[in-house]
Amino acid sequence: MAISLMRGVAFGPSTGFHMPDGALLAPDASWVRRDRWEALTATQRQEYAPLCPDAVFEVASPSDSLPNLREKMRSYLANGAGLAVLVDPRRRAVEIFKPDRAPEVVESARLVSCGPVLPGLTLELESILS
């Protein structure tokens, strides 16, 4: 399901994307700039879109392996994402991945900014982390 926003389109966990490297990935949530989304054909928009989202969000479940999720975050960046956010409710931590930087780990945060990819968007983590 897609939610249209002024500058882009947001997607839930049922949306998968064909990455430039050939991988098929489906983040828990994602966002694609409107111009990139509208450049796709109607058919491409109804299938697994052949692009990497600009921003992706994953929430670790108890059965997830953190090393595997971190590798998935790096894969998103390698395929063109400008922001990849990994939320780990068990550790009450958020790992923020951006191109050409070491991941930033924020522990026990209530709010996390998603700029500059999503300026003005702040994640309120209390409901996710509790």
Kinemage of the C-alpha trace (Angstrom):
@kinemage 1
@onewidth
@group {chain A} dominant
@subgroup {mainchain}
@vectorlist {calphas} color= white
{ca met a 1} P 0.000 0.000 0.000
{ca ala a 2} L 1.313 3.444 -0.877
{ca ile a 3} L 0.559 6.686 0.921
{ca ser a 4} L 1.036 9.775 -1.217
{ca leu a 5} L 2.926 12.626 0.419
{ca met a 6} L 3.728 16.014 -1.058
{ca arg a 7} L 7.384 15.269 -1.875
{ca gly a 8} L 7.161 11.501 -2.242
{ca val a 9} L 5.325 8.249 -1.675
{ca ala a 10} L 5.479 6.130 1.502
{ca phe a 11} L 5.069 2.335 1.513
{ca gly a 12} L 4.336 -0.326 4.118
{ca pro a 13} L 5.839 -3.790 4.599
{ca ser a 14} L 3.878 -5.447 1.777
{ca thr a 15} L 5.814 -3.502 -0.886
{ca gly a 16} L 8.931 -5.025 -2.396
{ca phe a 17} L 11.534 -3.403 -4.619
{ca his a 18} L 13.873 -4.828 -7.258
{ca met a 19} L 17.226 -3.299 -6.345
{ca pro a 20} L 19.729 -2.223 -9.008
{ca asp a 21} L 21.943 -5.176 -7.959
{ca gly a 22} L 19.075 -7.623 -8.681
{ca ala a 23} L 18.032 -8.284 -5.071
{ca leu a 24} L 14.348 -8.195 -4.141
{ca leu a 25} L 13.919 -6.451 -0.777
{ca ala a 26} L 10.831 -5.429 1.202
{ca pro a 27} L 11.514 -3.016 4.072
{ca asp a 28} L 9.049 -2.556 6.943
{ca ala a 29} L 8.487 0.997 5.682
{ca ser a 30} L 9.983 3.024 2.856
{ca trp a 31} L 9.764 6.331 1.027
{ca val a 32} L 10.467 7.229 -2.606
{ca arg a 33} L 10.800 10.767 -3.984
{ca arg a 34} L 7.767 11.690 -6.087
{ca asp a 35} L 9.804 12.439 -9.242
{ca arg a 36} L 11.420 8.999 -9.137
{ca trp a 37} L 8.086 7.261 -8.502
{ca glu a 38} L 6.322 9.140 -11.306
{ca ala a 39} L 9.129 8.269 -13.754
{ca leu a 40} L 8.035 4.602 -13.515
{ca thr a 41} L 5.369 3.191 -15.809
{ca ala a 42} L 1.966 2.266 -14.402
{ca thr a 43} L 2.907 -1.409 -14.728
{ca gln a 44} L 6.185 -0.896 -12.851
{ca arg a 45} L 4.291 0.820 -10.032
{ca gln a 46} L 1.901 -2.124 -9.679
{ca glu a 47} L 4.652 -4.730 -9.576
{ca tyr a 48} L 7.883 -4.737 -7.584
{ca ala a 49} L 9.239 -1.327 -8.483
{ca pro a 50} L 12.650 -1.475 -10.202
{ca leu a 51} L 14.376 0.989 -7.883
{ca cys a 52} L 15.776 1.414 -4.410
{ca pro a 53} L 13.731 3.589 -2.042
{ca asp a 54} L 15.290 6.872 -0.934
{ca ala a 55} L 14.641 6.015 2.726
{ca val a 56} L 13.998 2.641 4.377
{ca phe a 57} L 12.986 1.642 7.879
{ca glu a 58} L 13.272 -1.758 9.551
{ca val a 59} L 12.089 -2.798 13.018
{ca ala a 60} L 13.945 -5.797 14.453
{ca ser a 61} L 11.684 -8.585 15.667
{ca pro a 62} L 12.804 -11.097 18.314
{ca ser a 63} L 13.592 -13.658 15.608
{ca asp a 64} L 15.715 -11.268 13.504
{ca ser a 65} L 19.495 -11.415 13.460
{ca leu a 66} L 21.001 -7.956 13.996
{ca pro a 67} L 24.058 -8.733 11.830
{ca asn a 68} L 21.722 -9.761 8.975
{ca leu a 69} L 19.611 -6.617 9.385
{ca arg a 70} L 22.723 -4.433 9.425
{ca glu a 71} L 23.868 -6.089 6.207
{ca lys a 72} L 20.444 -5.373 4.719
{ca met a 73} L 20.825 -1.692 5.706
{ca arg a 74} L 24.226 -1.572 3.975
{ca ser a 75} L 22.661 -3.213 0.911
{ca tyr a 76} L 20.026 -0.485 0.711
{ca leu a 77} L 22.758 2.170 0.853
{ca ala a 78} L 24.838 0.365 -1.785
{ca asn a 79} L 21.774 0.373 -4.048
{ca gly a 80} L 21.147 4.111 -3.660
{ca ala a 81} L 19.167 4.757 -0.469
{ca gly a 82} L 20.069 8.004 1.273
{ca leu a 83} L 18.810 6.843 4.676
{ca ala a 84} L 18.324 3.443 6.319
{ca val a 85} L 16.970 3.287 9.872
{ca leu a 86} L 17.115 0.127 11.982
{ca val a 87} L 15.002 0.168 15.145
{ca asp a 88} L 15.852 -2.457 17.781
{ca pro a 89} L 13.147 -2.505 20.485
{ca arg a 90} L 15.048 -5.128 22.552
{ca arg a 91} L 18.012 -2.801 23.059
{ca arg a 92} L 15.883 0.358 22.921
{ca ala a 93} L 18.273 1.543 20.228
{ca val a 94} L 18.112 3.013 16.749
{ca glu a 95} L 20.890 2.644 14.188
{ca ile a 96} L 20.947 5.298 11.479
{ca phe a 97} L 22.788 4.429 8.279
{ca lys a 98} L 23.757 7.092 5.739
{ca pro a 99} L 26.027 6.835 2.689
{ca asp a 100} L 29.770 7.165 3.323
{ca arg a 101} L 29.397 7.283 7.132
{ca ala a 102} L 29.647 4.854 9.997
{ca pro a 103} L 26.211 4.007 11.421
{ca glu a 104} L 25.066 6.278 14.230
{ca val a 105} L 23.679 4.395 17.240
{ca val a 106} L 21.153 6.246 19.382
{ca glu a 107} L 20.070 4.545 22.596
{ca ser a 108} L 16.920 5.281 24.599
{ca ala a 109} L 15.954 8.123 22.278
{ca arg a 110} L 12.390 9.406 22.126
{ca leu a 111} L 12.815 11.192 18.797
{ca val a 112} L 15.027 10.608 15.764
{ca ser a 113} L 15.350 13.082 12.886
{ca cys a 114} L 15.206 11.746 9.324
{ca gly a 115} L 16.873 14.753 7.665
{ca pro a 116} L 18.236 15.609 5.189
{ca val a 117} L 16.538 12.871 3.099
{ca leu a 118} L 13.210 13.543 4.813
{ca pro a 119} L 13.587 17.053 6.234
{ca gly a 120} L 11.087 17.838 8.945
{ca leu a 121} L 10.242 14.183 9.605
{ca thr a 122} L 10.963 13.050 13.136
{ca leu a 123} L 10.290 9.494 14.271
{ca glu a 124} L 8.559 9.271 17.626
{ca leu a 125} L 9.967 6.024 19.004
{ca glu a 126} L 8.186 5.539 22.319
{ca ser a 127} L 5.399 3.364 20.909
{ca ile a 128} L 7.870 1.268 18.911
{ca leu a 129} L 10.395 0.850 21.717
{ca ser a 130} L 7.951 0.082 24.526
